[in-house]
Amino acid sequence: MATPLRPGLTLASYATAIEKAFSASKLPGVAIVVNSPGGSPVQSNLLFERIRQLAAEKHKRVYVFCEDVAASGGYFLAIAGDEIYADPSSIIGSIGVVSRGFGFVDLLEKVGVERRVYTSGANKNQLDPFLPEDDDDIARLKAIQQDVHDVFIGLVKERRLGKLKAPDGELFSGAFWSAAKAVEFGLVDGIADIRSKMRQVFGDKVRLKVFEAEKSGLLSRLRRSLGAMAIPSPGLAFADDLVSAIETRTLWSRFGL
């Protein structure tokens, strides 16, 4: 999952773990666990592409297992799987694009602050939260969102070819569903947990080896910065972590979790 202040789910942070998983397995399959309420569509696409590239190079079938949530960018990742499974209580879907913000049009005047912005380019200051909304700016943003949504829809249709069983207007509305409904709609292939399914496919003696991304919390960031002799302000780092935690909590709470 990625947020503006902490792009946690990125190709850079997961590339090594993904490559190790595809290289280490002697079996013709790799299992991936997805548990994400969304994030950056760019990073989701980069991860998707890398998984599919390695699957082709290593001749391996990819099995994806959804945990609490595989929604929005999380479901984007899930469709990298040749087969997708979920827990009975998983939440699946949210195939759409969203942009959120706030408007502070009258705030600065009330607190007695004068804001000064200088730009080169007629549209450089569009969607400024301290200015009234502009219809042209909103239309431009919606057009960009539609382009991103079309990419998402196209990949879902390509990866789930012949399996989707609901109208486009429902599947791609941004709604999300329980695992049972996702199976009915063809968004996932069935209800199963990773250990049971892998034993069913590869035999009872199969053993799962876990590959995880590098930790990227505040302490890890501080250690890396100290090692490079570039020490950030702990106060600012903490503030970034706090805001990121609030953003993360908001994304999860959208799905009732």
Buried (B, 14 or more C-beta within 10 A) or exposed (E): BBBEBBBBBBBEBBBEEBBEBBEEBEBEBBBBEBBBBBBBBBBBBBBBEBBBEBBEEBEBBBBBBBBBBBBBBBBBBBBBBBBBBBBEEBBBBBBBBEEEEEEEEEEEEEEEEEEEEEEEEEEEEBBBEBBEEEEEBEEBBEEEBEEBBEBBBEBBBEBBEEEBEBEEEEBBEEEBBBBBBBBEBBBBBEBBEBEEBBBEBBEEEBEEEEBEBEEBEBEEBBEEEEEEEEEEEEEEBEEBBEBBEEBBEEBBEBBEE
